[in-house]
Amino acid sequence: MGQQLLLIVGLIALAHAGYSAAQHRVFIRLTEQQFQTLPGDIIVQTLLAFLACCIGSVQFFGKFKPILITAEWQNKTWDTVGNRPSFMTFNHRGKYLYRFLQTSSSS
């Protein structure tokens, strides 16, 4: 529950920071000042909201799998790893080729 709340608060804060930046640009245009940088509070709010979004999304979306494939296959035997049922097909054109070779060699 906490990670969902952190993610939602981060997204709302990020949207608010974007809105504040747009309002600041409008204010600069209305007062005919030259734009240099955003105020520090908007930059800090953006960075904190981005950090909250990152932490909330990493915690919310669960456990990551290890990068090394050996960690996943550590308890499997070679027979289990080498078994690929999707490649096992017994109804293929090889039987017709073999039948053709048998008839031509017997003639």
N, C-alpha and C positions, 0 to 999 in steps of 0.2 A: 504494500500500500504506500509506503514511504517513497519508493522509487517512482511510482506513478505521479504522486504529488510533486516530487522534485522535477520531473519532466514537464508537467503542466505549468508549474510556476516558471520554469526556465523558458518555455515557449511564450508564455504571456509577457515575461520580462523582455524577451528578445523582440517581440512585436512592439512593445512600448518603447524600447530603445530606437527602433527604426522609425516609429512615429515621431519621437522627440527629435531625431536627426532631421526628418523632413520639415518639421515645424521650425527648427532652428534655421534651416536654409530659407524658408519663407520669411522669417523675421529679418535675416540678413538682407534679402532683396528689398524688403519694404523700407528698411532704414538706409538703403543704398550704401552699405558698407561692403568692403571687399572680403570675400570668404577666405579664411586662412586654414583653420582647423575646427573640428568639433570641440565643444567644451569637454573638460575632463570628466565630468559626472556622466555624460552620455557614453564616453569611451569605456569608463569603468563598468557602467551598467551593462553594456554590450558584452564585455569580456566575462563578467560574472554570470550573465544569462547563458552565454555560450558554454561556459564550464558546467553550469547546472544542467543544461541540455545533454551534454556529453556524458556526464556521470549518471544522470537519470536514465538515458537510453541504454547505456551499457549494463546497468543493473536491472533494468526492466526486461530486456530481451533475453535474459537467461545465460546459461553456462556456455562458454565457448569450447569447441573441440580442440584438442592439441594439434599443433602444426605437424609434428612428426607422425608419420603413418605407423611407425613401429610401436608407438604407445597404444594404438588401437588394435594392432594385430599381435600384440605381445602374447596373448593367451590362446592364439589360434594355431592349429597345426598346418603343415604344408598342404595336406589333403584338403583342408577346408578352404585355404586361400586359393589353391589351384582349381577348385571346383567352380566352374562358371556355367550354370545351367542355361543362361541365355544364349550361349554359343552351341549348346548341344542340340543338334537337329539331325534326325535320322531319315527324314524324307527329303532327299536332295537328289540332284541329277547324277551323282556318282554311281548309283546302282545301274542306271541306263548305260553309262560309259563302260562299266565293268561288264555288263551283259554284251555290249558290242564287242569288247575285246575278247570275251570268251567265244563268241560265235565266229570271229575272224581267225582266231588261233586254231580252232578245231577244224576249219575248212582247209 
